[in-house]
Amino acid sequence: MPVGKSIRKRGPSILLLSAAAVALIYGGIAGWLALTGDSNDGKPVVAMKIAPDTTEPKTPANLRTDDTATANNNSDEKSATPGATPLPSDATSADHLTPAELSLLEAAQKLNGANNSGDSDNMGDIKIVGADSVSGGTNNTPDNLKPIGPLEPVAPLKAVPDPALIEKTATGPLPIIAKDGRKAYQVYARPLPANIPDGPRIALVVSGLGISESATKHAIEVLPPEVTLSFAPYGDNLQGWIAKARQAGHEVLLELPMEPYGYPQNDPGPNTLLTSLAPSENVSRLQWLLSRFTGYIGVMNYQGARFITNQAALSPILSALKSRGLSFVDNGASTRSLVSEIAPQINLPYTLGTQSVDPVRTSDVISKSFATLEESAKGDEPTVGIASGFPVTVDAIAEWAKTLPAKGITLVPVSATLHD
């Protein structure tokens, strides 16, 4: 048999065997990938940053952790109160924001110059159920504390605004110092009862209200009147909510969006006060924010861990607030805040948040926060808790407040803790 013919006969057989082997190999690989591969292989994937930003060293990393996250505090940081959970810092992206903060951002994005000057028919009647939460009770009294007797009955606060405290501008009504020297932080504050006892006192601020109708209504109804309510500037019908809050006995604050670390990826909303802007521009933005409603005793920062640590940006804002007769509540988001340094120099009434009530909204965490507040109240400095307006937190505060008289602790509005 000729050699060439023999090779031609064997050639196809070898090729077929090679092809079969290759097919088996690739078939096996394909089968393995089908069983173990990622369903997103070959598709565009967006990588989301999970770890907190480290651009602000020595500052707690998370703003307000969600229901399942645990507080992620920098080990180098110390809270304002020994043993307390530090009030958390600003998140660095939308991934770190809680549902409340996301709601604020969504409301800010949808803001189209809505009229905030009138009441709303869909708010419904407010049924005040928290008025008796700080009265009476002598059970389980510690030996070293004297039970508090019933305080004076709750009375609605005066209607706002006081015409002498308002300047009408093209932007809207702005607070001013009255010609007789009266100031908003004094006139609009909830008065302390004449029979208030000496001893430990705790103030609570519930924030983020005015965005969710149901949550705002629930907070006004359930919380004891001594709790101060803080309203975001982006809600609808804010003046109507303020009227209802004051009718239930609550003094109120306005929240100022300030530049956080991670801006603009983390944007608190329109007219946020920024370190990159000239002081005149920030003051102009401040005026827009202050005109959203009337009747507040002062303002509280919303986010702002970068802004509140920048003296050049912060000083003009604090000076502008002082000139309008307002106070400043530092929510404690940054332990490097300069408020406690600048405010005394210009005689601006201020106070500092010392404890985050619900960094994680679980009953265990909230209960521990209450215990820390009670222990802190035995010290010399004012004790101020900052909480969110979520119903789970609001309900927990309402129940806890009922236990304070028996412990010899008095719940007071945040205005009672101001350094002035």
C-alpha positions as CSV (number, residue, x, y, z in Angstrom):
1,M,0.0,0.0,0.0
2,P,1.4,3.4,-0.9
3,V,2.5,5.5,2.0
4,G,0.7,8.6,0.9
5,K,-2.6,6.8,0.6
6,S,-2.1,5.2,4.1
7,I,-1.6,8.7,5.6
8,R,-4.8,10.0,3.9
9,K,-6.8,7.2,5.5
10,R,-5.4,7.7,9.0
11,G,-5.6,11.6,8.8
12,P,-9.4,12.0,9.1
13,S,-9.5,9.6,12.0
14,I,-7.0,11.6,14.0
15,L,-8.8,14.9,13.3
16,L,-12.1,13.5,14.4
17,L,-10.5,12.2,17.7
18,S,-8.9,15.6,18.3
19,A,-12.1,17.5,17.6
20,A,-14.0,15.2,20.0
21,A,-11.4,15.8,22.7
22,V,-11.6,19.5,22.3
23,A,-15.4,19.4,22.4
24,L,-15.4,17.4,25.6
25,I,-13.0,19.8,27.3
26,Y,-15.0,23.0,26.3
27,G,-18.2,21.3,27.1
28,G,-17.0,20.5,30.6
29,I,-15.8,24.0,31.1
30,A,-19.1,25.4,29.9
31,G,-21.0,23.1,32.2
32,W,-18.9,24.1,35.2
33,L,-19.4,27.8,34.5
34,A,-23.2,27.3,34.2
35,L,-23.3,25.7,37.6
36,T,-20.9,27.9,39.5
37,G,-20.6,31.2,37.6
38,D,-22.0,34.6,38.5
39,S,-25.2,35.5,36.7
40,N,-23.8,38.9,36.1
41,D,-20.7,37.7,34.2
42,G,-20.4,39.5,30.9
43,K,-22.8,42.2,32.0
44,P,-22.0,45.8,33.2
45,V,-21.8,45.9,36.9
46,V,-21.7,49.0,39.2
47,A,-19.3,48.5,42.1
48,M,-20.8,50.2,45.2
49,K,-18.4,51.5,47.9
50,I,-19.3,49.8,51.2
51,A,-16.4,50.8,53.4
52,P,-16.7,54.2,55.0
53,D,-14.7,57.0,53.6
54,T,-11.5,57.7,55.5
55,T,-11.1,61.3,54.4
56,E,-12.1,62.5,57.9
57,P,-9.7,60.7,60.2
58,K,-10.7,60.4,63.9
59,T,-14.4,60.9,63.1
60,P,-17.1,58.2,63.6
61,A,-17.7,56.8,60.2
62,N,-21.4,56.3,59.9
63,L,-24.1,58.9,60.1
64,R,-27.1,57.0,61.3
65,T,-26.8,53.3,60.8
66,D,-29.7,51.3,59.4
67,D,-31.8,48.7,61.2
68,T,-29.3,45.8,60.7
69,A,-26.0,47.6,60.7
70,T,-23.9,48.1,63.8
71,A,-22.3,51.3,64.8
72,N,-18.9,51.6,63.2
73,N,-17.1,54.1,65.4
74,N,-13.4,55.0,65.0
75,S,-11.5,53.6,67.9
76,D,-9.5,56.8,68.2
77,E,-12.7,58.9,68.8
78,K,-14.2,59.6,72.2
79,S,-17.8,60.5,72.7
80,A,-18.8,63.8,74.2
81,T,-20.0,61.9,77.3
82,P,-17.9,59.2,78.9
83,G,-19.4,55.8,78.1
84,A,-21.8,57.2,75.6
85,T,-22.3,56.1,72.0
86,P,-20.8,58.9,69.9
87,L,-23.3,60.8,67.8
88,P,-22.4,59.4,64.4
89,S,-20.7,61.3,61.6
90,D,-21.9,61.9,58.0
91,A,-22.2,59.1,55.5
92,T,-20.0,59.2,52.4
93,S,-22.5,58.1,49.9
94,A,-26.2,57.3,49.5
95,D,-25.4,53.7,50.4
96,H,-24.9,54.8,54.0
97,L,-28.1,56.8,54.3
98,T,-31.0,55.5,56.4
99,P,-34.6,55.5,55.0
100,A,-35.2,58.8,56.8
101,E,-32.3,60.5,55.1
102,L,-33.1,59.0,51.8
103,S,-36.6,60.4,52.2
104,L,-35.1,63.8,52.9
105,L,-33.0,63.6,49.8
106,E,-35.9,62.5,47.7
107,A,-38.0,65.3,49.0
108,A,-35.2,67.8,48.3
109,Q,-34.9,66.5,44.8
110,K,-38.6,67.0,44.2
111,L,-38.7,70.4,45.7
112,N,-40.2,72.9,43.2
113,G,-40.9,75.9,45.3
114,A,-43.9,74.4,47.1
115,N,-45.8,76.8,49.3
116,N,-45.0,76.1,53.0
117,S,-47.0,78.9,54.5
118,G,-50.4,77.3,55.0
119,D,-51.9,74.4,57.0
120,S,-52.9,71.3,55.2
121,D,-56.4,69.8,55.3
122,N,-55.0,66.3,54.9
123,M,-53.0,66.4,58.2
124,G,-56.0,65.4,60.2
125,D,-56.7,66.4,63.8
126,I,-53.9,65.9,66.3
127,K,-54.9,63.8,69.3
128,I,-52.5,64.6,72.1
129,V,-51.8,61.4,74.1
130,G,-48.3,62.1,75.5
131,A,-49.3,64.9,77.9
132,D,-49.3,62.8,81.0
133,S,-46.1,60.9,80.3
134,V,-44.0,62.8,82.7
135,S,-46.4,63.0,85.7
136,G,-46.5,61.0,88.9
137,G,-45.1,57.6,89.5
138,T,-43.1,56.5,92.6
139,N,-42.4,52.8,92.0
140,N,-38.9,51.3,91.8
141,T,-37.3,54.5,93.1
142,P,-33.6,54.4,93.6
143,D,-32.6,55.2,97.2
144,N,-30.5,58.1,96.1
145,L,-33.2,59.8,94.0
146,K,-36.3,61.5,95.1
147,P,-39.4,60.8,93.0
148,I,-40.8,63.7,91.0
149,G,-44.4,64.7,91.6
150,P,-46.8,65.7,88.8
151,L,-45.7,68.8,86.9
152,E,-48.0,71.5,85.7
153,P,-50.6,70.5,83.1
154,V,-49.6,70.8,79.4
155,A,-50.7,74.0,77.8
156,P,-50.5,74.9,74.1
157,L,-47.7,77.2,73.2
158,K,-48.5,80.6,71.8
159,A,-49.4,80.9,68.2
160,V,-46.6,81.9,65.8
161,P,-45.2,84.1,64.4
162,D,-44.9,87.0,66.7
163,P,-45.1,89.9,64.3
164,A,-42.3,91.8,66.2
165,L,-39.9,88.9,65.5
166,I,-40.5,88.7,61.7
167,E,-38.9,90.5,58.8
168,K,-40.8,90.2,55.6
169,T,-38.5,89.6,52.6
170,A,-38.7,88.5,49.0
171,T,-37.4,85.1,50.1
172,G,-40.0,84.8,52.8
173,P,-40.4,85.6,56.5
174,L,-37.1,85.8,58.4
175,P,-36.6,85.9,62.2
176,I,-35.2,89.1,63.7
177,I,-34.7,90.5,67.1
178,A,-37.6,92.6,68.3
179,K,-37.1,96.3,68.9
180,D,-37.7,95.7,72.6
181,G,-34.9,93.1,72.6
182,R,-37.0,89.9,72.6
183,K,-35.5,87.0,70.7
184,A,-36.9,83.9,69.0
185,Y,-34.9,81.5,71.1
186,Q,-36.6,82.9,74.2
187,V,-40.1,83.8,73.0
188,Y,-40.8,80.5,71.1
189,A,-39.2,78.3,73.8
190,R,-41.4,76.0,75.9
191,P,-41.4,77.5,79.4
192,L,-40.3,75.3,82.3
193,P,-43.0,74.7,85.0
194,A,-42.8,76.8,88.1
195,N,-42.6,73.6,90.2
196,I,-39.8,71.9,88.3
197,P,-37.5,70.2,90.8
198,D,-33.7,70.3,91.1
199,G,-31.8,67.3,90.1
200,P,-30.9,65.4,86.9
201,R,-32.4,66.7,83.7
202,I,-32.5,65.2,80.2
203,A,-33.4,67.0,76.9
204,L,-34.4,65.1,73.8
205,V,-34.6,66.3,70.2
206,V,-36.5,64.2,67.6
207,S,-35.3,65.1,64.1
208,G,-36.2,64.6,60.5
209,L,-39.9,65.6,60.9
210,G,-42.0,67.3,58.3
211,I,-41.2,64.9,55.4
212,S,-43.5,61.9,56.3
213,E,-47.0,63.0,57.1
214,S,-47.8,59.9,59.2
215,A,-44.5,59.9,61.1
216,T,-44.8,63.6,61.9
217,K,-48.4,63.3,63.1
218,H,-47.4,60.2,65.2
219,A,-44.5,62.1,66.8
220,I,-46.7,65.1,67.7
221,E,-49.4,62.9,69.2
222,V,-47.3,60.4,71.1
223,L,-44.3,62.3,72.4
224,P,-44.4,64.1,75.7
225,P,-44.5,67.9,75.2
226,E,-41.1,68.4,76.8
227,V,-39.5,66.7,73.7
228,T,-38.2,69.3,71.1
229,L,-39.2,68.5,67.5
230,S,-36.8,69.3,64.7
231,F,-38.2,69.8,61.1
232,A,-36.4,69.4,57.8
233,P,-36.7,72.4,55.4
234,Y,-38.0,70.4,52.5
235,G,-41.4,69.2,53.5
236,D,-44.8,70.5,52.4
237,N,-47.1,72.6,54.6
238,L,-44.4,73.0,57.2
239,Q,-46.1,76.0,58.9
240,G,-49.2,73.9,59.5
241,W,-47.1,71.2,61.2
242,I,-45.4,73.8,63.4
243,A,-48.8,75.1,64.5
244,K,-49.9,71.6,65.4
245,A,-46.6,70.8,67.2
246,R,-46.8,74.0,69.3
247,Q,-50.5,73.3,70.0
248,A,-49.3,70.0,71.5
249,G,-46.8,71.9,73.6
250,H,-43.6,71.2,71.6
251,E,-41.0,73.8,70.9
252,V,-39.4,73.3,67.4
253,L,-36.1,73.6,65.6
254,L,-35.2,74.0,61.9
255,E,-32.7,71.7,60.4
256,L,-29.9,73.3,58.4
257,P,-28.3,71.0,55.7
258,M,-24.5,71.4,55.9
259,E,-21.7,70.0,53.8
260,P,-20.8,66.4,54.8
261,Y,-17.7,64.5,53.8
262,G,-18.3,62.8,50.5
263,Y,-20.1,65.8,49.0
264,P,-21.5,66.0,46.3
265,Q,-22.0,62.2,46.1
266,N,-23.7,62.7,49.5
267,D,-25.9,65.8,48.9
268,P,-28.1,66.9,51.8
269,G,-30.3,68.9,49.4
270,P,-30.9,72.3,47.9
271,N,-29.2,75.3,49.4
272,T,-26.8,73.2,51.4
273,L,-24.2,75.3,53.2
274,L,-20.8,74.5,51.6
275,T,-17.2,75.2,52.5
276,S,-16.4,76.0,48.9
277,L,-18.8,79.0,48.8
278,A,-18.1,82.6,49.7
279,P,-19.6,83.6,53.1
280,S,-22.1,85.9,51.3
281,E,-23.4,83.0,49.3
282,N,-23.7,80.8,52.3
283,V,-25.6,83.5,54.2
284,S,-27.9,83.9,51.2
285,R,-28.6,80.2,51.3
286,L,-29.1,80.4,55.1
287,Q,-31.8,83.0,54.5
288,W,-33.7,80.8,52.1
289,L,-33.6,77.9,54.6
290,L,-34.7,80.2,57.5
291,S,-37.7,81.4,55.5
292,R,-39.2,77.9,55.1
293,F,-41.4,78.4,58.3
294,T,-41.5,80.5,61.4
295,G,-41.7,79.8,65.1
296,Y,-38.5,77.9,65.8
297,I,-36.2,78.6,68.7
298,G,-33.1,77.9,66.6
299,V,-31.5,75.5,64.2
300,M,-29.8,72.2,64.3
301,N,-27.2,71.0,61.7
302,Y,-28.3,68.2,59.3
303,Q,-25.2,66.3,58.4
304,G,-22.3,68.8,58.1
305,A,-19.3,67.0,59.4
306,R,-17.0,68.9,57.0
307,F,-18.8,72.3,57.3
308,I,-19.0,72.3,61.1
309,T,-15.2,71.8,61.4
310,N,-14.3,74.6,59.0
311,Q,-14.0,77.9,60.9
312,A,-13.9,80.2,57.9
313,A,-17.2,78.7,56.7
314,L,-18.9,78.2,60.0
315,S,-18.2,81.6,61.7
316,P,-20.3,83.7,59.4
317,I,-23.3,81.4,59.7
318,L,-23.2,81.4,63.5
319,S,-22.8,85.2,63.5
320,A,-25.8,85.5,61.2
321,L,-27.9,83.2,63.5
322,K,-26.9,85.3,66.5
323,S,-28.0,88.5,64.8
324,R,-31.4,87.1,64.2
325,G,-32.0,86.0,67.8
326,L,-31.6,82.3,67.2
327,S,-29.9,79.4,69.0
328,F,-27.8,76.5,67.6
329,V,-28.1,72.9,68.5
330,D,-25.0,70.9,67.5
331,N,-26.3,67.4,66.7
332,G,-23.0,65.8,67.7
333,A,-22.3,64.4,64.2
334,S,-18.6,65.4,64.4
335,T,-16.5,65.3,67.6
336,R,-14.3,67.9,65.9
337,S,-17.1,70.5,65.7
338,L,-16.1,74.1,66.3
339,V,-19.5,75.2,67.6
340,S,-18.5,75.0,71.2
341,E,-15.4,77.2,70.5
342,I,-17.0,79.8,68.3
343,A,-20.5,80.2,69.9
344,P,-19.2,81.4,73.3
345,Q,-17.0,84.0,71.6
346,I,-19.9,85.7,69.9
347,N,-22.5,85.0,72.7
348,L,-24.6,82.7,70.5
349,P,-26.9,80.4,72.6
350,Y,-25.9,76.8,71.9
351,T,-26.0,73.3,73.2
352,L,-24.4,70.0,72.2
353,G,-25.9,66.7,71.5
354,T,-24.3,64.1,73.8
355,Q,-26.0,60.8,72.8
356,S,-27.5,59.3,69.7
357,V,-30.7,57.5,70.9
358,D,-31.1,55.2,67.9
359,P,-27.9,54.7,65.9
360,V,-29.5,51.3,65.3
361,R,-33.3,51.1,65.6
362,T,-33.6,48.1,67.8
363,S,-35.1,47.9,71.3
364,D,-31.8,46.8,72.8
365,V,-29.8,49.6,71.4
366,I,-32.4,52.2,72.2
367,S,-32.7,50.9,75.8
368,K,-28.9,51.2,76.3
369,S,-29.0,54.7,75.0
370,F,-31.6,55.6,77.5
371,A,-29.5,54.1,80.3
372,T,-26.5,56.1,79.1
373,L,-28.6,59.3,79.1
374,E,-29.7,58.7,82.6
375,E,-26.2,58.1,83.8
376,S,-24.9,61.2,82.0
377,A,-27.7,63.3,83.5
378,K,-26.0,62.9,86.9
379,G,-23.0,64.9,85.7
380,D,-22.6,68.7,85.6
381,E,-23.1,69.2,81.8
382,P,-26.5,69.3,80.1
383,T,-27.5,65.9,78.7
384,V,-29.1,66.1,75.2
385,G,-30.2,63.0,73.3
386,I,-30.7,63.2,69.5
387,A,-33.2,60.7,68.0
388,S,-34.9,60.1,64.7
389,G,-38.6,60.5,64.1
390,F,-39.2,56.8,63.2
391,P,-42.3,55.4,65.0
392,V,-40.3,52.7,66.7
393,T,-38.1,55.3,68.3
394,V,-40.9,57.7,69.1
395,D,-42.9,54.9,70.8
396,A,-39.8,53.9,72.9
397,I,-39.2,57.5,74.0
398,A,-42.9,57.8,75.0
399,E,-42.7,54.7,77.2
400,W,-39.3,55.6,78.7
401,A,-40.4,59.1,79.6
402,K,-43.1,57.6,81.9
403,T,-40.3,56.0,84.0
404,L,-38.3,59.1,84.6
405,P,-40.3,60.7,87.5
406,A,-39.8,57.6,89.6
407,K,-36.0,57.9,88.9
408,G,-35.9,61.5,90.0
409,I,-35.1,62.6,86.5
410,T,-36.9,65.5,84.7
411,L,-37.4,65.6,81.0
412,V,-36.9,69.2,79.7
413,P,-37.0,71.0,76.3
414,V,-33.7,71.5,74.7
415,S,-34.0,75.3,75.2
416,A,-33.5,74.6,78.9
417,T,-29.9,73.3,78.2
418,L,-28.7,76.3,76.1
419,H,-25.4,78.0,77.1
420,D,-26.3,81.7,76.9
